[in-house]
Amino acid sequence: MQPACPPLEWSLHKTTASGHAGCTSCATPACVRPPPRNSFGLSTVRMHTSPTPPLDPASIFLGPKAENADVFEALLLEAFRDHVFWRRNFHPEDGFSVHDAERRAPGFERSVSVLREHLMELLGELKGGVPFFSPRYVGHMNADLTMASLIGYFATMLYNPNNVAAEASPVTTRMELEVGADLARMLGYPADRQWSHLTSGGTVANFEALWLARNVRYLPLALHWAAKALGRSVSVQRARGDNVDTQQLGLWDLLNVPPAAALDAMDRLVSQQEDPRRVLEVLSQCSLTGLGFQEFGRRVTSEFGDSLAAGVVLVPATAHYSFNKLCGALGMGSGQLVHVPVDSKFRMSTDALWKTLVRLEEQKQPVIACVSVIGSTEESAVDHLDQVVALRLRAQRELGMSFWLHADAAWGGYATALLRGSDGRRRTLDDVRSSCAPEDWPEAPVYQALCAIGDTDSVTIDPHKLGYVPYPSGAICFRDVRVRSLISAEAPYVFTNDARDVPDLGRFILEGSKPGAAAAAAWMSHRVVPLDADGHGRLVAESIRGARRLHRILDAQDWSPFRAVVMPRPDLNIVCVAFGHPGITSLEANNAFMERVHNALSSSGGKPARALDHVVSRTTLRAVEYGDAALPHVRALGFSDQDYHRAGGLTVLRCTVMNPMAWQPRGRVDVLSAFAQTLRTALADGLRAAAGTALPQKA
Ligand SMILES: Cc1ncc(COP(=O)(O)O)c(C=O)c1O
C-alpha cells in the first residue's frame, strides 16, 4: 500500500461527488494533492492515449439532446468543487474574507438577486444563438464540441491563466506547447525541430506564417549587410544547390535562397562570434523588420542598382479571404496576392502554378510564399501538395527560384490523424480507406497530399474547427524552431524566465495576453480523443461519410421542376449545390433565388435560428477568383460564360457536414434525408417569392 501524503496545513476540503479529488500518490480517499507531474510539469495521469475498446463518437459529445448530461454535469461539478478546495487550501491561515452574517445582509442578497436575474436574462438571450450541436445544422464550420474540451475550458477558466508568459500560466503554457507538439507530430514535422503554438484562429495563424515567411525570405539580404557590418563573411546555399559567400551574390540569388538554407547561414554567422547577441542585434538592425520596406528598398537600390521588386504570395483561387487582409497588413500589398487557377475539383492547378513561376522568374519578381490549401473553405478541396513540394524543388533546380511553402490546413489538418495508427506508424492508402468504408475515400491524390504536409515550412491547423474544441483555438506549426528568433521581442516587465525550460510565448508570437483555458481545452480533448486513426481520425472519417451520403442524396433526387447542379464529390466534408428553374432566366436572378433559399434556411433571413428546421450556408464562386473553374456548373444550370462574367459569380448552397453522428439515422428522424425535404419546400417557396419580384431578364 502506498504511504499517505503528509497532511495539508489546514483543510476545509470534503470529498468530491465521486469521493476523490484526484490524488493518485496515496490511498487516502479524501486527499486533494494534485496528481503527479512529469519533468515537463504535466500530469502523468493520462485519460486514454489509445482507448480499447475503440472510441465511440457518441461518448465524446454532450449529444444533440444532451444525452450525456449526467457525465457532463458530474465532471463540471467535480471541476468546480476541486477549484473551491484549491482556494481554501491556499494560505488557510488568512481566514474568511466574506462572513456569513454579511451574506445574509439585505445589500448582499440584493446583489445576488441581480446576479441571478441577469443570468436568467443571459440564458434566455442565448436561445437566440445557433444550434451548432444539432445534426440538422450543416451551415458553417461548427458542430458539437467534445465534452473534454468544454470541461477542460471550464475547469481552467476558474484559474484564468494568461499564456502570454509562463509566470502567469505555469501550467497552461506547458500544455499549449504540448498541444503544439501533438499537432506537429500528427502533421509529420520533426519533433526535435518544430515550433508550434495556439492562436486565436486560422487568420492569425496564417498571418504569423506569412510574417515569418517574409522575414525568412529577406533574411539573406540582412545577412549580407550584417556580415559586412561585422567584418565577417558568411556563405549561403543558393537555390541551385551551390554554396557562395553572400558578398558574391546578386540580388536575385539573395532573394531566392531556400528557407532552410537561409536559417543555416544565420546559424553560421552567429556561431562565428563570441557574442551571439551582438550578431542578432546587428542582424535585426539590417532586417526588413528593423528597417521597414522603404529603407530596405532604398539600400537595395543603392547597393545593387536595382529596385526591390515587389514579392508576391501565391494562393489557389479557393484561398480564404483573409490572405488579402494579411498581405495588406504585412506591407506586402494585397495587390501582390496572386490567385492561381484551380482545376475542376477546385484543387490548385500545378500546371498553372508552374506557368506563374516561370512568368515571375522572367519578370524577376520574387515569390515570398506559396500557399496550398488543405480543405478549402467553400468546397473542402485538398490541393495537390505533394506536387507543389516537387514543383518547388524543380523551380530551385531549373529557375534558380525558391519560396516559403505554407499549408493552410485550418479546415482539413485533422484529416492527417487518419494517416497515423495508434502505434504512431504511417497508415497506407488501403488502411485509411478501410476507416471510411463503405465510402470510397480518399482518392489517391488526397492521400498523397495529406502525406506531404510534413514537407512544408509551416501549417495552419485549427482545433476550433475539425478539432471540435471551443473558440479561440487556431494553431500555427513551423517546421524549424529557428524562425522564432526573427520576431522575438523583449519586454523586461513580463518576460523574465530565460533560465526556465518553458519559453514565454509572448516573446515569440504575434499575440499578447491569451487564454490558458483554450490551451487546456485542446490539451484535454487531445488526451481523450487522440490524434490518430482511432481518435480524431474516426471523427473526420464519420463526417466524410455524412458528406458523401448527403452528396448522394442530393445527386440522386428528382428535383423537377428544379434543376440541381451538385458540385463534384468533395475531397473532405463540404458539399455545394446550386439549383435553377426554367422560369429563372438570368444568372443574376438565379443567384438572388439561391440567396432567398438560403435565407429560409439560416438566421440571416430574420427568423431566429431555433425556429429553423435545418440550417445551411451559401457562398458565391466569384469570377475574379475562380475564373473558369465554376464554368461547368454555370453551363449545367443553363447559363453562358458571358452570363457568369456579367453576374460576377455563381451563388451556391454550402453544406458543411461536420457532425460525426449525422451520417446514419440515430434518432427517429434521418436528418440528411429530412434536409433534402426541407430544401425542396424552400425551393418552392423561393420560386413563389421570385415570381412576385420583377426578375431581371436574360441579357
Ligand atoms: C481554409 C481556412 N483558412 C483560414 C480560415 C480562417 O480561420 P479563422 O476564422 O479561425 O480565423 C478559415 C476559416 O474558415 C478557413 O476555412
Ligand as a Chemical Component Dictionary entry (heavy atoms), coordinates in Angstrom:
data_LIG
# 
_chem_comp.id                   LIG 
_chem_comp.type                 NON-POLYMER 
_chem_comp.pdbx_formal_charge   0 
_chem_comp.three_letter_code    LIG 
# 
loop_
_chem_comp_atom.comp_id 
_chem_comp_atom.atom_id 
_chem_comp_atom.alt_atom_id 
_chem_comp_atom.type_symbol 
_chem_comp_atom.charge 
_chem_comp_atom.model_Cartn_x 
_chem_comp_atom.model_Cartn_y 
_chem_comp_atom.model_Cartn_z 
_chem_comp_atom.pdbx_ordinal 
LIG C1 C1 C 0 -9.037  27.380 -45.004 1  
LIG C2 C2 C 0 -9.246  28.442 -43.955 2  
LIG N1 N1 N 0 -8.214  29.183 -43.563 3  
LIG C3 C3 C 0 -8.346  30.148 -42.633 4  
LIG C4 C4 C 0 -9.554  30.401 -42.035 5  
LIG C5 C5 C 0 -9.689  31.477 -41.002 6  
LIG O1 O1 O 0 -9.919  30.925 -39.748 7  
LIG P1 P1 P 0 -10.492 31.785 -38.521 8  
LIG O2 O2 O 0 -11.895 32.130 -38.858 9  
LIG O3 O3 O 0 -10.342 30.861 -37.366 10 
LIG O4 O4 O 0 -9.644  32.996 -38.380 11 
LIG C6 C6 C 0 -10.668 29.641 -42.412 12 
LIG C7 C7 C 0 -11.991 29.892 -41.812 13 
LIG O5 O5 O 0 -12.998 29.417 -42.245 14 
LIG C8 C8 C 0 -10.509 28.634 -43.398 15 
LIG O6 O6 O 0 -11.533 27.870 -43.814 16 
# 
loop_
_chem_comp_bond.comp_id 
_chem_comp_bond.atom_id_1 
_chem_comp_bond.atom_id_2 
_chem_comp_bond.value_order 
_chem_comp_bond.pdbx_ordinal 
LIG C1 C2 SING 1  
LIG C2 N1 SING 2  
LIG C2 C8 DOUB 3  
LIG N1 C3 DOUB 4  
LIG C3 C4 SING 5  
LIG C4 C5 SING 6  
LIG C4 C6 DOUB 7  
LIG C5 O1 SING 8  
LIG O1 P1 SING 9  
LIG P1 O2 DOUB 10 
LIG P1 O3 SING 11 
LIG P1 O4 SING 12 
LIG C6 C7 SING 13 
LIG C6 C8 SING 14 
LIG C7 O5 DOUB 15 
LIG C8 O6 SING 16 
# 
